[in-house]
């Protein structure tokens, strides 16, 4: 061992510590004690001054321990230069606040870094920032290692739990030194450090460690409060109980229980500590000097619990114990708001639990409840690590996480480690800890004691966010009769979210995906009509928005949310329900060739739409069709380039649908009648015309424009296809209303088309366009058009176009078509 230690120290000889606060100062003494010379720099002169005093004091009191030379620097350039020629490469360890400070220091030392240098970031940093810095440093040959340092400033002095992650070669170089520095498992003597994995994995594991820590901290303080206010125990009695729990059994060697006992026993003295805190000649407990106000999440010094919560939501992992613990801290931080709210809410304060017949048995149930909440915190945290490791391809060994948490860290608990580690070493990427028999049995055995504690505590108004969250967690992660069936029905009711059915193979239990079933819960006002708005028509004034639906389809997201609008018909007084979708996006950010037409049509069909009125600005190819005239086209010439997905039937199933008449003549008749009824009020209507659909987004050349005229083209746009084709495949009646805005570029007497010209004419004619569309919607809502609006004439037609036998459909194609046509095939 001495030769290994000498080799590890001699490889670097000197280490540069950035940050001389509590953690950095303790690291400085620890590395010096290992025999390394240490250079220290901090942006705060006050921190450097304090360290200088500690160094002087240490030299007098700890000469036998401090072996390496310690130099503190006020100038960062002198600091980095002190690391030159101290080995093959410079080695830094950062111990500073997350975020900008690390970027700032990296910028200041970057010019002194050389290929081969290594930076250990020992701060509590967001793993994505770590990965960004790793990429930046790799460009100059420097290795940035994100390293979790657990255990607080005391462990930083005597040996912390370490979770480094990053470049494997660099980690191999520093690992011997980190093994010397780290805490050692008291049972096996193994160093509590391991190469966690690549990229930001080290900081990620530390982040989740801190999330677990939050759950355990909350559980411990809830148990303390329960015993003090609910069981009326003294601090000394609580200390004895914490010690007893930590002596053996499921909570053996729990760090938080050990320090909890010490806190409960620590009394004020006349002189206080070395800073004078706790000085009081009247005695009492230091704990009574502490306010119920955790501010680290508010003042920016701590980000890991918040980031942990973000990850649980983003990765779809239920972690209510950790979340409840975090929100308790958040609520506690703003005491001013709490005090003012308390005056309004008049909430009861914790009171003694009544009717306890066997106090010892009740306290033992509390012990089991604490263990259950501790174990749930571990399960939730480890499941997050496992899921992210799989998704990020980090290959983290969960058993190694348990090993490095056996000493030198806040969440160390030998009883829980002994329970979890064997299963995790044999299945390092287990994504659900409750699938382990021993874990499930332990949680099950603790359930009834936990329930009793929560029930009795609720009656006595005890604070139990983590304990009660754990109780509910066990109920719903192990439940098969969740009330969410009602929630799913409600979401299907208002948002057509669709659902799976019980007892159906492939659905129950099935994959985590949207179900194929949707029920029309409110048939009184079905959304059968949709308006697809294009350039010039992005809203329908006079309609009341009742819902905004975000529908995800197998073909992706539609161009915009589907807005459900209600409007009272001007002639009948009936309520008209309309779905509105903006073809080019809410802010007209989607180019014609980028429009997700398949998703648009599929999303509209999924909410019940069977008739679409599409609006489009067009260029005129005929003298008679003047700018601001309206055209109801009846034919299309396809001049797109084949880059737009144009069918739902592909990838394992083929269908051919008739498209001789691309627009729906029945709907067209209603539209024409409405248009003619408005003539004389600024509306000029052309009943028919051939629409040329070009690729875009550039306008036509003059030669192309004249060619289209020679073909008999009446108007030209970039939007009709594949929209019309897909609507036909989806058995939706489709008609476009076109408004001419220009003469394209063929007309010798007018300027060529520009966006300014298009928008100018659209704006000038906007009132007529909206009046026209509203008149059409009112007419279609009439009872006489019910069959037309429901596209009864198209219903079932696609079945006759499918060429591929259903038995031969690919699984992917079948899944997509079942989504588009639930229960159809």
C-alpha positions in Angstrom: 0.0 0.0 0.0 2.8 2.6 0.8 4.4 2.1 -2.6 1.0 2.4 -4.3 0.3 5.6 -2.4 3.7 7.0 -3.3 3.2 6.1 -7.0 -0.3 7.8 -7.0 1.1 11.0 -5.4 4.2 11.2 -7.5 2.3 10.9 -10.7 1.0 14.4 -10.1 3.1 15.8 -7.2 0.9 18.9 -7.0 -2.8 19.6 -7.4 -4.6 22.9 -7.9 -7.7 23.5 -5.9 -10.1 26.1 -7.2 -12.3 27.4 -4.4 -11.2 28.0 -0.8 -14.7 27.8 0.8 -15.5 25.1 3.3 -15.3 22.2 0.8 -12.2 23.5 -1.0 -10.3 24.2 2.2 -11.1 20.7 3.5 -10.0 19.1 0.2 -6.8 21.1 0.4 -5.8 19.7 3.8 -6.9 16.2 2.7 -4.7 16.2 -0.4 -1.8 17.7 1.6 -2.2 14.9 4.1 -1.8 12.4 1.3 1.6 13.9 0.5 0.6 16.2 -2.5 1.7 19.7 -2.7 -1.4 21.9 -3.1 -2.0 25.2 -4.7 -5.2 27.0 -3.8 -7.0 30.0 -5.5 -10.3 31.6 -4.8 -12.0 34.6 -6.4 -12.8 35.8 -2.8 -9.8 37.4 -1.1 -11.6 36.8 2.2 -11.7 33.0 1.6 -8.0 33.0 0.8 -7.2 35.0 3.9 -9.1 32.5 6.1 -7.3 29.6 4.4 -3.9 31.3 5.1 -4.9 31.5 8.8 -5.9 27.8 8.8 -2.7 26.8 7.1 -0.7 28.6 9.8 -2.7 27.1 12.5 -2.5 23.6 10.9 1.2 23.8 10.7 1.4 24.3 14.4 -1.2 21.7 15.4 -1.1 19.0 12.7 2.5 18.8 11.7 2.3 15.0 11.8 -0.6 15.0 9.4 0.1 17.7 6.8 2.8 16.3 4.6 2.6 18.3 1.4 3.3 22.0 1.0 0.2 24.3 0.8 0.3 27.6 -1.1 -2.6 30.0 -1.4 -2.8 32.4 -4.3 -4.7 35.7 -4.9 -3.6 35.8 -8.5 -5.0 33.1 -10.8 -2.1 33.3 -13.3 0.4 32.7 -10.5 -1.8 29.8 -9.3 -1.8 28.0 -12.6 1.9 28.6 -13.2 2.6 27.0 -9.8 1.3 23.7 -11.3 3.8 23.7 -14.2 6.6 21.2 -14.3 5.0 19.2 -11.4 4.5 16.1 -13.5 3.4 15.1 -17.0 0.2 17.2 -16.7 -1.5 19.7 -14.5 -4.3 18.5 -12.3 -7.1 20.7 -11.0 -10.0 20.1 -8.8 -12.9 22.7 -8.8 -14.9 23.2 -5.7 -17.1 26.1 -6.6 -20.8 27.0 -7.1 -22.5 25.5 -10.2 -23.2 27.4 -13.3 -21.4 30.5 -14.4 -18.5 30.4 -11.8 -17.0 27.3 -13.4 -17.3 28.7 -16.9 -15.7 31.9 -15.7 -12.7 30.2 -14.1 -12.3 27.9 -17.2 -12.1 31.0 -19.3 -9.5 32.6 -17.1 -7.1 29.5 -17.1 -7.8 28.3 -20.6 -4.7 30.0 -22.0 -2.5 28.1 -19.5 -4.0 24.7 -20.2 -2.1 22.1 -22.3 -3.0 18.8 -23.9 -3.1 16.1 -21.3 -4.2 18.4 -18.4 -7.1 17.1 -16.2 -9.8 19.1 -14.5 -11.9 17.4 -11.8 -15.1 19.4 -11.3 -16.1 18.5 -7.7 -19.0 20.9 -7.6 -22.7 20.0 -7.7 -23.1 20.7 -11.4 -25.8 20.0 -13.9 -24.7 17.1 -16.0 -25.6 18.8 -19.2 -23.3 21.7 -18.4 -20.6 19.2 -17.6 -21.0 17.6 -21.0 -20.7 21.0 -22.7 -17.5 21.7 -20.9 -16.1 18.3 -21.7 -16.6 19.0 -25.4 -15.0 22.5 -25.1 -12.0 21.1 -23.2 -11.6 18.1 -25.6 -11.0 20.6 -28.4 -7.7 21.6 -26.7 -6.8 18.1 -25.5 -7.9 18.7 -21.9 -10.0 16.2 -19.9 -12.9 17.6 -17.9 -14.2 15.1 -15.4 -17.5 15.7 -13.7 -17.1 14.3 -10.2 -19.7 14.1 -7.5 -18.3 14.7 -4.1 -20.6 13.5 -1.3 -20.6 13.9 2.4 -20.3 17.6 3.0 -17.2 19.5 4.1 -16.3 17.1 6.9 -16.1 14.2 4.5 -14.1 16.4 2.1 -11.5 16.6 4.8 -11.5 12.9 5.9 -12.6 11.1 2.8 -15.8 11.6 0.7 -17.8 9.3 -1.5 -16.8 10.1 -5.1 -18.6 9.6 -8.4 -16.3 10.7 -11.3 -17.5 10.4 -14.9 -15.9 11.3 -18.2 -13.0 10.3 -20.4 -12.0 6.7 -19.5 -8.2 7.3 -20.1 -8.1 10.4 -17.9 -10.1 8.6 -15.2 -7.6 5.7 -15.3 -4.8 8.2 -14.6 -6.5 9.9 -11.6 -8.3 6.8 -10.2 -5.3 5.7 -8.0 -5.2 9.2 -6.4 -9.0 9.3 -5.9 -8.9 5.8 -4.3 -6.5 7.2 -1.8 -8.6 10.3 -1.1 -12.0 8.7 -1.0 -13.8 7.2 2.0 -13.4 3.5 2.7 -16.2 1.0 3.3 -15.7 0.2 7.0 -16.8 -3.4 6.3 -14.6 -4.3 3.4 -12.0 -1.5 3.2 -12.9 -0.8 -0.4 -12.5 2.8 -1.7 -15.9 4.5 -2.1 -15.1 5.7 -5.6 -15.7 4.1 -9.0 -15.5 5.2 -12.7 -19.3 5.8 -13.1 -19.3 6.1 -16.8 -18.8 8.4 -19.7 -19.8 12.1 -20.3 -22.0 13.6 -17.5 -22.8 10.4 -15.7 -20.7 11.2 -12.6 -22.5 14.4 -12.0 -25.8 12.8 -12.8 -25.3 10.1 -10.2 -24.4 12.8 -7.6 -27.4 14.8 -8.6 -29.7 11.8 -7.9 -27.8 11.0 -4.7 -28.9 14.5 -3.6 -32.4 13.8 -4.6 -32.4 10.6 -2.5 -30.8 12.6 0.3 -33.7 15.1 0.1 -36.2 12.2 0.6 -34.3 10.9 3.5 -33.7 14.3 5.1 -37.4 15.0 5.0 -38.3 11.6 6.4 -35.9 12.1 9.3 -37.1 15.6 10.2 -40.7 14.3 9.9 -39.9 11.5 12.3 -38.2 13.9 14.7 -41.2 16.2 14.7 -43.6 13.3 15.1 -41.8 12.0 18.1 -41.4 15.5 19.7 -44.8 16.9 19.0 -46.9 13.8 18.5 -45.3 11.5 21.1 -44.1 14.3 23.4 -40.6 12.9 23.7 -37.6 15.0 24.8 -34.7 15.7 22.6 -32.6 13.2 24.6 -35.2 10.5 24.3 -35.3 11.1 20.5 -31.5 10.9 20.3 -31.6 7.5 22.1 -34.2 6.2 19.6 -32.2 7.4 16.6 -29.1 5.7 18.0 -31.0 2.5 18.7 -32.4 2.5 15.1 -29.0 3.0 13.6 -27.4 0.3 15.8 -28.9 -2.7 13.9 -31.6 -3.8 11.6 -32.9 -2.2 8.4 -31.6 1.3 9.4 -28.2 0.1 10.5 -25.4 2.7 10.2 -27.6 5.4 8.9 -25.6 8.6 8.7 -28.6 10.9 9.0 -29.9 9.1 12.1 -26.4 9.2 13.7 -26.1 13.0 13.2 -29.7 13.4 14.1 -28.9 11.9 17.5 -26.0 14.2 17.9 -28.1 17.2 17.0 -30.7 16.3 19.6 -28.0 16.0 22.3 -26.0 19.2 21.4 -26.6 21.8 24.1 -25.7 25.5 24.3 -22.7 26.4 26.3 -21.4 29.6 27.7 -18.8 30.0 25.0 -20.6 28.3 22.1 -18.6 26.9 19.2 -15.4 28.4 17.7 -17.5 31.2 16.0 -19.6 31.8 19.1 -22.7 30.2 17.8 -24.8 28.4 20.5 -23.4 30.6 23.3 -25.9 30.9 26.1 -25.4 30.8 29.8 -28.9 29.6 30.4 -28.3 26.3 28.5 -30.9 24.7 26.3 -30.4 23.0 23.0 -28.7 24.5 19.9 -31.6 23.0 17.8 -33.9 25.5 19.3 -31.8 28.3 17.7 -32.5 26.9 14.2 -35.4 28.4 12.2 -37.7 26.1 10.1 -36.3 27.8 6.9 -34.3 25.9 4.2 -33.2 28.5 1.7 -30.5 26.6 -0.4 -33.0 25.9 -3.2 -34.0 29.6 -3.4 -30.7 31.3 -3.1 -29.0 29.4 -6.0 -26.4 27.6 -3.9 -28.1 24.2 -4.5 -29.6 23.0 -7.7 -29.4 19.2 -7.6 -32.8 18.5 -5.9 -34.6 20.7 -8.5 -32.7 19.1 -11.4 -33.6 15.7 -10.0 -37.3 16.6 -10.0 -37.0 17.8 -13.6 -35.4 14.5 -14.6 -38.2 12.4 -13.0 -40.8 14.3 -15.0 -38.8 14.3 -18.3 -37.9 10.6 -18.0 -41.4 9.5 -16.7 -40.3 8.1 -13.4 -42.6 8.3 -10.4 -40.6 9.8 -7.5 -43.2 11.3 -5.2 -41.1 10.8 -2.0 -38.3 12.9 -3.5 -40.8 15.4 -4.9 -42.7 15.9 -1.7 -39.5 16.3 0.2 -38.3 19.0 -2.2 -41.5 20.9 -2.1 -41.4 20.9 1.7 -38.0 22.6 1.4 -39.3 25.1 -1.2 -42.3 26.0 1.0 -40.1 26.4 4.1 -37.7 28.8 2.4 -40.1 31.7 2.1 -41.1 32.0 5.7 -42.4 35.5 5.3 -45.1 34.2 2.9 -45.8 31.3 5.2 -46.3 33.5 8.2 -48.7 35.7 6.3 -50.6 32.7 4.9 -50.8 31.2 8.4 -52.7 34.2 9.6 -55.3 33.6 6.8 -55.5 29.8 6.8 -55.5 29.2 10.6 -54.0 25.7 10.1 -53.9 23.5 13.2 -50.4 22.9 14.7 -49.2 19.4 15.5 -50.7 17.9 18.6 -50.2 14.7 20.6 -51.3 11.5 19.1 -54.2 10.1 21.1 -55.1 6.5 22.1 -51.6 4.9 22.0 -51.8 1.8 24.1 -48.3 0.5 23.5 -45.8 3.4 23.0 -42.8 1.1 22.3 -44.7 -0.8 19.6 -45.9 2.5 18.1 -42.3 3.9 18.0 -41.2 0.6 16.3 -43.9 1.2 13.7 -42.5 4.6 13.2 -39.0 3.0 12.7 -40.5 0.8 10.0 -42.2 3.7 8.4 -38.9 5.6 8.3 -37.2 2.6 6.8 -40.0 2.3 4.2 -39.6 5.9 3.2 -35.8 5.7 3.1 -36.0 2.5 0.9 -38.6 4.2 -1.4 -36.2 7.1 -1.8 -33.5 4.7 -2.9 -35.8 2.9 -5.2 -37.0 6.1 -6.9 -33.5 7.5 -7.3 -32.0 4.3 -8.6 -34.8 3.9 -11.1 -34.0 7.4 -12.4 -30.3 6.5 -12.8 -31.1 3.2 -14.5 -33.6 4.8 -17.0 -31.2 7.6 -17.9 -28.2 5.3 -18.1 -30.1 3.2 -20.7 -31.3 6.2 -22.7 -27.9 7.9 -22.6 -26.0 4.7 -23.2 -23.8 5.3 -20.1 -23.9 1.6 -18.9 -23.9 2.6 -15.2 -23.6 -0.3 -12.8 -26.2 0.3 -10.1 -24.4 -2.0 -7.7 -21.4 0.3 -8.0 -23.6 3.2 -6.9 -24.5 1.3 -3.7 -20.8 0.5 -3.1 -19.7 4.1 -3.2 -22.6 5.2 -1.0 -21.5 2.9 1.8 -19.3 5.5 3.5 -18.4 9.2 3.2 -21.8 10.3 2.0 -25.1 11.6 3.4 -27.3 8.7 2.3 -25.1 5.9 3.6 -27.2 3.3 5.3 -25.7 -0.1 5.6 -29.0 -1.9 6.2 -30.4 -0.6 2.9 -27.2 -1.2 1.0 -27.1 -4.8 2.2 -30.7 -5.3 0.9 -30.2 -3.7 -2.5 -26.6 -4.4 -3.5 -26.8 -8.1 -4.2 -29.7 -7.7 -6.7 -28.1 -4.7 -8.4 -24.7 -6.4 -8.8 -26.4 -9.2 -10.7 -28.7 -6.9 -12.7 -26.9 -3.6 -13.1 -29.6 -2.0 -15.2 -32.7 -2.9 -13.3 -35.4 -0.3 -14.1 -37.9 -1.2 -11.4 -36.5 -1.9 -7.9 -39.9 -3.3 -6.8 -39.3 -6.3 -9.1 -36.6 -7.5 -6.7 -38.3 -10.1 -4.3 -36.3 -8.9 -1.3 -37.2 -5.2 -1.9 -40.8 -6.0 -2.6 -41.0 -8.0 0.6 -39.4 -5.3 2.7 -41.8 -2.6 1.3 -44.8 -4.9 1.8 -43.8 -5.7 5.4 -43.5 -2.0 6.1 -46.7 -0.9 4.5 -49.1 -1.5 7.4 -46.9 0.2 10.0 -46.4 3.1 7.6 -50.2 3.4 7.1 -50.8 3.4 10.8 -48.2 6.2 11.3 -49.7 8.3 8.5 -53.3 7.8 9.6 -52.6 8.6 13.3 -50.3 11.4 12.3 -53.0 12.9 10.0 -55.5 12.9 12.9 -52.9 14.6 15.1 -52.0 17.2 12.3 -48.4 16.0 12.0 -46.2 17.2 9.1 -45.6 14.1 7.0 -45.1 15.0 3.3 -42.4 12.3 2.5 -44.0 9.6 4.7 -47.5 10.2 3.3 -46.2 10.4 -0.3 -44.4 7.1 0.2 -47.6 5.5 1.4 -49.5 6.7 -1.7 -46.5 5.7 -3.9 -46.7 2.1 -2.7 -50.4 2.0 -3.3 -50.3 3.2 -6.9 -47.1 1.7 -8.2 -48.4 -1.7 -6.9 -52.0 -1.0 -7.8 -54.2 -2.5 -10.6 -57.4 -0.5 -9.9 -56.2 3.0 -10.2 -58.7 5.9 -10.5 -56.8 7.0 -13.6 -59.3 5.1 -15.7 -61.7 7.9 -15.0 -59.0 10.4 -15.7 -58.3 8.8 -19.1 -62.0 8.9 -19.9 -62.1 12.6 -19.0 -59.1 13.3 -21.2 -60.7 11.4 -24.1 -63.9 13.3 -23.5 -62.4 16.8 -23.8 -59.3 16.1 -25.9 -59.9 12.9 -27.9 -56.8 11.4 -26.3 -58.0 7.9 -26.9 -57.7 4.9 -24.5 -56.8 1.3 -24.2 -59.4 -1.4 -23.2 -59.0 -3.9 -20.3 -58.5 -7.5 -21.2 -57.5 -6.8 -24.8 -54.2 -8.4 -25.9 -51.7 -5.8 -26.9 -53.5 -3.2 -24.8 -53.7 -4.7 -21.4 -51.1 -4.5 -20.0 -49.6 -3.4 -23.4 -46.9 -0.9 -24.2 -46.8 2.6 -22.9 -48.5 4.3 -25.9 -51.7 5.9 -26.9 -54.7 3.6 -27.2 -56.6 3.0 -30.4 -60.1 3.8 -29.0 -62.0 7.1 -28.9 -65.6 7.5 -27.9 -67.8 10.5 -28.9 -68.9 11.4 -25.3 -70.9 14.5 -26.3 -72.7 13.8 -29.5 -74.9 16.9 -29.2 -72.2 19.2 -30.7 -69.8 16.9 -32.6 -66.8 18.5 -34.2 -67.4 17.4 -37.8 -66.3 20.5 -39.6 -62.7 21.8 -39.7 -61.2 24.9 -41.2 -57.6 24.7 -42.3 -56.4 28.3 -42.4 -53.6 29.3 -44.6 -52.0 32.7 -45.6 -54.5 35.4 -44.7 -56.8 33.3 -42.5 -55.2 32.4 -39.2 -58.3 32.9 -37.0 -62.1 33.0 -37.1 -63.4 36.1 -35.3 -66.8 35.8 -33.7 -66.2 32.2 -32.7 -65.6 31.3 -29.0 -62.6 29.1 -28.2 -63.7 26.2 -25.9 -60.6 24.0 -26.2 -57.1 23.8 -27.6 -56.0 20.2 -28.4 -52.4 19.0 -28.7 -52.8 15.8 -30.7 -49.8 13.5 -31.3 -50.2 11.2 -34.3 -48.1 8.3 -35.6 -47.0 10.8 -38.3 -45.8 13.3 -35.8 -47.3 16.6 -34.5 -49.7 18.7 -36.6 -48.8 22.2 -37.7 -50.5 23.8 -34.7 -52.8 22.8 -31.8 -56.3 22.1 -33.0 -58.6 24.9 -31.7 -62.2 23.9 -31.0 -64.5 26.9 -31.6 -68.2 27.4 -31.0 -70.4 29.8 -33.0 -74.1 30.6 -33.0 -75.5 30.2 -36.5 -76.8 33.6 -37.7 -79.8 32.0 -39.4 -80.9 29.1 -37.1 -79.4 30.1 -33.7 -77.9 26.6 -33.5 -74.5 26.1 -32.0 -71.8 25.3 -34.6 -68.7 23.4 -33.5 -65.6 23.9 -35.7 -62.0 22.7 -35.4 -59.5 25.2 -36.6 -55.9 24.3 -37.6 -53.3 26.7 -38.9 -51.6 25.0 -41.9 -48.3 27.0 -41.7 -48.1 27.0 -37.9 -49.3 29.5 -35.3 -46.7 32.0 -36.4 -46.5 31.1 -40.1 -43.2 29.4 -39.5 -43.7 26.2 -41.6 -42.8 26.3 -45.3 -45.2 24.7 -47.8 -43.0 21.7 -48.4 -42.5 21.3 -44.6 -46.3 21.2 -43.7 -46.9 17.9 -41.8 -50.0 17.2 -43.9 -50.4 13.6 -42.8 -50.3 14.6 -39.1 -52.7 17.5 -39.8 -55.4 15.3 -41.6 -55.0 12.4 -39.1 -55.2 14.7 -36.1 -58.4 16.3 -37.4 -60.0 12.9 -38.2 -59.1 11.7 -34.7 -61.2 14.5 -33.1 -64.2 13.6 -35.3 -63.8 15.8 -38.3 -65.3 14.5 -41.5 -65.5 17.7 -43.6 -62.7 20.2 -44.2 -62.9 23.7 -45.6 -59.4 24.7 -46.6 -58.5 28.3 -47.3 -55.6 29.4 -49.4 -54.2 32.5 -51.1 -53.6 31.8 -54.8 -52.1 33.4 -57.8 -54.4 34.0 -60.8 -53.5 32.4 -64.2 -56.4 33.9 -66.0 -57.3 37.6 -66.8 -60.9 37.0 -65.7 -59.8 36.0 -62.2 -58.8 39.3 -60.7 -56.9 39.9 -57.4 -59.4 39.6 -54.5 -61.8 37.3 -56.4 -62.7 34.0 -54.9 -62.4 30.7 -56.8 -63.9 27.3 -55.9 -61.6 24.9 -57.7 -62.7 21.5 -59.0 -59.5 20.1 -60.4 -55.8 20.0 -59.5 -52.6 19.7 -61.5 -49.8 18.3 -59.3 -46.5 20.2 -59.8 -45.0 19.2 -56.5 -41.6 17.4 -56.6 -42.4 14.2 -54.6 -40.6 15.4 -51.5 -43.9 15.7 -49.5 -45.2 12.5 -47.9 -48.5 11.9 -49.7 -50.1 8.7 -48.5 -51.1 6.8 -45.4 -50.7 3.5 -47.2 -47.1 2.5 -47.3 -44.5 0.5 -45.4 -46.4 -2.8 -45.6 -49.8 -2.0 -47.0 -50.9 -0.6 -50.3 -54.1 1.2 -51.3 -55.3 3.0 -54.4 -58.1 5.5 -54.0 -60.0 7.3 -56.8 -59.0 10.9 -57.3 -60.6 11.9 -60.5 -62.5 14.6 -58.7 -60.1 15.8 -56.1 -62.6 18.1 -54.4 -65.9 17.1 -52.9 -68.7 18.3 -55.2 -71.4 18.1 -52.5 -69.5 20.5 -50.3 -68.6 22.6 -53.3 -72.2 23.2 -54.1 -72.9 24.6 -50.6 -69.8 26.8 -50.8 -70.8 28.2 -54.2 -74.3 29.0 -53.0 -72.9 30.9 -50.0 -70.5 32.8 -52.3 -73.1 33.8 -54.7 -75.4 35.0 -51.8 -72.7 37.5 -50.9 -72.2 38.8 -54.4 -72.8 42.5 -54.5 -71.3 42.9 -51.0 -67.8 42.8 -52.3 -67.6 39.1 -53.1 -66.8 38.0 -56.7 -67.0 34.2 -57.1 -65.7 31.9 -59.8 -67.6 28.6 -59.6 -64.9 26.3 -61.0 -61.3 26.3 -62.0 -58.2 24.1 -62.3 -55.7 24.7 -59.5 -52.0 24.1 -60.1 -50.2 23.0 -57.0 -46.5 23.8 -57.2 -43.6 22.9 -54.9 -42.4 26.3 -53.8 -41.4 28.0 -51.6 -40.1 30.2 -54.5 -42.7 31.6 -56.9 -43.0 30.5 -60.6 -40.7 31.5 -63.4 -42.5 33.4 -66.2 -42.1 30.4 -68.5 -43.7 28.1 -66.0 -46.5 30.6 -65.4 -47.3 30.8 -69.1 -47.0 27.0 -69.4 -49.6 26.5 -66.7 -51.9 29.0 -68.5 -51.6 26.9 -71.7 -52.6 23.8 -69.7 -55.8 25.5 -68.7 -54.7 26.4 -65.2 -56.9 28.9 -63.4 -55.1 29.5 -60.2 -51.8 28.4 -58.5 -50.8 27.7 -54.9 -48.4 25.6 -52.9 -50.9 24.1 -50.4 -53.6 21.9 -52.0 -51.4 18.8 -52.2 -51.0 16.4 -50.6 -53.7 17.8 -48.3 -56.6 16.9 -50.7 -55.2 13.4 -51.4 -54.8 12.6 -47.8 -58.3 13.8 -46.9 -59.6 11.4 -49.6 -57.7 8.5 -48.1 -59.0 9.5 -44.6 -62.6 9.5 -46.0 -62.9 13.2 -45.3 -64.9 15.5 -47.6 -62.5 18.3 -48.7 -63.0 21.6 -50.5 -60.7 24.5 -50.9 -61.7 28.2 -51.1 -59.1 30.2 -53.0 -58.7 33.9 -52.9 -56.7 35.5 -55.7 -54.0 37.9 -54.6 -52.0 38.5 -57.7 -51.4 37.5 -61.4 -48.4 35.4 -60.6 -45.7 36.6 -63.1 -47.4 36.1 -66.6 -49.3 39.4 -66.8 -47.5 42.0 -68.8 -49.5 44.8 -67.3 -48.9 44.1 -63.6 -45.9 43.6 -61.4 -44.7 40.2 -60.6 -46.0 38.6 -57.5 -44.3 39.4 -54.2 -45.1 38.6 -50.6 -45.9 42.2 -50.0 -48.5 42.1 -52.8 -50.0 38.9 -51.5 -50.3 40.2 -48.0 -51.6 43.5 -49.1 -54.5 42.0 -51.0 -55.2 39.5 -48.3 -55.5 42.3 -45.8 -57.7 44.4 -48.0 -60.0 41.5 -48.6 -59.8 39.9 -45.1 -63.3 41.0 -44.1 -64.9 39.4 -47.2 -62.8 36.2 -46.7 -64.0 35.8 -43.1 -67.6 36.6 -44.0 -67.5 34.0 -46.8 -66.0 31.3 -44.5 -68.5 32.0 -41.7 -71.4 31.8 -44.2 -70.2 28.4 -45.4 -69.9 27.1 -41.8 -73.4 28.3 -41.0 -74.8 26.6 -44.1 -73.0 23.3 -43.5 -74.4 23.3 -39.9 -78.0 23.0 -41.2 -79.8 19.7 -40.6 -80.2 19.1 -44.3 -76.5 18.8 -44.7 -75.9 16.4 -41.8 -75.1 13.4 -44.0 -72.8 15.5 -46.2 -70.9 17.0 -43.3 -70.5 13.5 -41.8 -69.1 12.3 -45.2 -71.5 9.4 -45.3 -70.9 9.2 -49.1 -67.2 8.5 -48.4 -67.7 6.2 -45.4 -66.2 2.7 -46.0 -64.7 3.7 -49.4 -61.1 3.1 -48.4 -61.8 -0.6 -47.8 -62.3 -1.1 -51.5 -59.0 0.6 -52.3 -56.7 -1.6 -50.1 -54.7 -4.1 -52.2 -52.8 -5.9 -49.5 -54.5 -8.7 -47.6 -54.8 -7.7 -44.0 -53.0 -10.9 -42.9 -50.0 -9.6 -44.8 -49.9 -6.1 -43.4 -46.7 -5.1 -41.6 -47.0 -4.6 -37.8 -46.1 -0.9 -38.1 -48.6 -0.2 -40.9 -51.3 -2.0 -39.0 -50.6 0.0 -35.9 -50.8 3.3 -37.8 -53.9 2.5 -39.7 -55.7 1.3 -36.5 -54.9 4.7 -35.1 -56.3 6.5 -38.1 -59.4 4.2 -38.4 -60.1 2.8 -34.9 -62.0 -0.4 -35.2 -62.3 0.0 -38.9 -60.3 -2.9 -40.2 
